[in-house]
Each structure stands twice: as structure tokens, then as C-alpha cells.
Amino acid sequence: MHDIADLERRGVVGVFLASEAFAEAARVQGAALGFPAPCVLVPHPVQDRTDAELRAVAEQAYPAVLATLTTRG
């Protein structure tokens, strides 16, 4: 989140992905950084997934990521 917050302050539009289990933590950390971070949530857990499963999660999240990036004003 620190990287996305830094990029946003530099004028680079970004979005970060977080596991659904960490949605509240992401919101709190974003607020602490003074950055109401745009976030796309993905199913938890992430670390134990196969490459094929991660690819499916990424494909499922892609429309939300694209929408978040292109609808921010």
C-alpha cells in the first residue's frame, strides 16, 4: 500500500489488490497513510493457490481493476 500511495501522490493512478480477509486492515492502513486507497478484493487465501488458480483469480479480478483505474476522476 505504501507504494501505491506514493505513486498516487506523484500523479500515477493506481489500485491495489488485497485478500478479502484483509479488507478492514487495508482500509485502516489507507486511512493512516492519509490515502483512501482504491482496492480490489480477491478471495482468501492467496498463498496456497496453484498457478492455474491464481490465473483464474486474476482473470476474475481484472474487470474490477480496469473499472477502478478508468472511472477515477
VOBA-1610 file (N, C-alpha, C; in pm, whole numbers, padded with zeros to 5 digits, always signed):
BEGIN
Met+00081-00119+00000Met+00000+00000+00000Met+00086+00126+00000His+00199+00121+00066His+00287+00237+00066His+00329+00275-00075Asp+00357+00175-00159Asp+00398+00203-00296Asp+00286+00269-00375Ile+00165+00217-00364Ile+00052+00276-00436Ile+00026+00418-00386Ala+00032+00439-00257Ala+00011+00573-00201Ala+00116+00669-00255Asp+00242+00626-00262Asp+00349+00709-00315Asp+00326+00742-00463Leu+00289+00641-00541Leu+00262+00664-00683Leu+00145+00759-00702Glu+00040+00742-00624Glu-00076+00831-00634Glu-00037+00976-00604Arg+00047+00995-00503Arg+00092+01131-00470Arg+00173+01192-00584Arg+00233+01107-00666Arg+00311+01153-00781Arg+00227+01167-00907Gly+00098+01141-00895Gly+00008+01157-01008Gly-00013+01032-01092Val+00038+00918-01046Val+00019+00792-01118Val-00103+00722-01057Val-00205+00701-01138Val-00326+00637-01089Val-00297+00490-01063Gly-00343+00440-00950Gly-00318+00301-00917Gly-00431+00240-00838Val-00423+00112-00822Val-00517+00035-00743Val-00439-00081-00683Phe-00475-00125-00565Phe-00406-00240-00510Phe-00506-00351-00485Leu-00455-00471-00485Leu-00538-00589-00458Leu-00508-00639-00319Ala-00611-00686-00253Ala-00596-00742-00119Ala-00687-00862-00105Ser-00647-00953-00024Ser-00730-01068+00009Ser-00850-01018+00089Glu-00966-01078+00064Glu-01089-01036+00133Glu-01073-01036+00285Ala-00992-01125+00335Ala-00972-01133+00480Ala-00904-01009+00538Phe-00841-00930+00451Phe-00766-00814+00498Phe-00830-00682+00455Ala-00957-00684+00418Ala-01025-00563+00373Ala-01023-00453+00478Glu-01056-00486+00601Glu-01059-00384+00707Glu-00918-00333+00736Ala-00821-00421+00738Ala-00682-00379+00762Ala-00636-00284+00651Ala-00674-00312+00529Ala-00636-00224+00417Ala-00701-00087+00433Arg-00827-00085+00473Arg-00896+00043+00492Arg-00829+00125+00602Val-00797+00058+00713Val-00734+00127+00826Val-00596+00178+00788Gln-00517+00096+00721Gln-00383+00141+00682Gln-00391+00256+00582Gly-00484+00248+00489Gly-00502+00358+00394Gly-00536+00487+00465Ala-00624+00480+00562Ala-00660+00599+00640Ala-00540+00652+00717Ala-00461+00561+00774Ala-00342+00604+00849Ala-00241+00673+00758Leu-00236+00632+00632Leu-00145+00695+00536Leu-00205+00821+00474Gly-00330+00852+00511Gly-00396+00966+00451Gly-00433+00937+00307Phe-00459+00812+00278Phe-00481+00767+00142Phe-00599+00671+00141Pro-00717+00718+00103Pro-00831+00627+00093Pro-00813+00538-00030Ala-00733+00437-00016Ala-00684+00356-00126Ala-00794+00285-00204Pro-00790+00300-00336Pro-00879+00219-00418Pro-00830+00075-00413Cys-00921-00016-00385Cys-00881-00153-00360Cys-00976-00250-00429Val-00920-00355-00484Val-00999-00466-00537Val-00970-00585-00448Leu-01075-00646-00398Leu-01058-00761-00309Leu-01065-00891-00387Val-00979-00985-00349Val-00977-01117-00412Val-01002-01221-00305Pro-01046-01340-00345Pro-01075-01445-00246Pro-00952-01484-00165His-00979-01517-00040His-00875-01561+00053His-00882-01713+00063Pro-00771-01780+00075Pro-00632-01735+00081Pro-00572-01724-00059Val-00458-01661-00067Val-00387-01645-00194Val-00265-01736-00200Gln-00189-01744-00094Gln-00057-01808-00097Gln-00057-01956-00129Asp-00164-02028-00103Asp-00163-02172-00127Asp-00224-02212-00261Arg-00250-02119-00346Arg-00313-02149-00474Arg-00210-02192-00579Thr-00256-02273-00671Thr-00171-02314-00783Thr-00163-02199-00883Asp-00071-02210-00977Asp-00061-02108-01081Asp-00193-02093-01157Ala-00255-02205-01188Ala-00383-02200-01260Ala-00491-02132-01177Glu-00495-02160-01049Glu-00593-02096-00962Glu-00568-01946-00951Leu-00442-01907-00940Leu-00409-01763-00933Leu-00446-01693-01063Arg-00423-01760-01174Arg-00459-01703-01304Arg-00610-01681-01311Ala-00687-01777-01261Ala-00833-01763-01260Ala-00877-01647-01170Val-00814-01633-01055Val-00845-01522-00965Val-00812-01389-01034Ala-00698-01383-01101Ala-00658-01260-01171Ala-00757-01227-01282Glu-00797-01327-01356Glu-00894-01304-01465Glu-01027-01257-01410Gln-01067-01310-01295Gln-01192-01268-01232Gln-01182-01124-01181Ala-01066-01086-01128Ala-01047-00952-01071Ala-01023-00846-01177Tyr-00977-00885-01294Tyr-00937-00789-01397Tyr-01044-00685-01429Pro-01170-00722-01452Pro-01271-00618-01481Pro-01283-00513-01370Ala-01275-00555-01245Ala-01284-00460-01133Ala-01162-00369-01128Val-01045-00426-01155Val-00922-00345-01159Val-00932-00241-01270Leu-00970-00285-01389Leu-00982-00192-01501Leu-01086-00084-01474Ala-01200-00124-01419Ala-01304-00025-01388Ala-01256+00076-01284Thr-01185+00028-01183Thr-01134+00118-01080Thr-01036+00218-01138Leu-00949+00170-01226Leu-00849+00259-01286Leu-00910+00359-01383Thr-01013+00320-01455Thr-01065+00406-01561Thr-01181+00495-01518Thr-01237+00474-01399Thr-01350+00556-01358Thr-01313+00657-01251Arg-01187+00660-01213Arg-01146+00756-01110Arg-01126+00891-01173Gly-01175+00994-01106Gly-01170+01127-01165Gly-01074+01214-01101
//
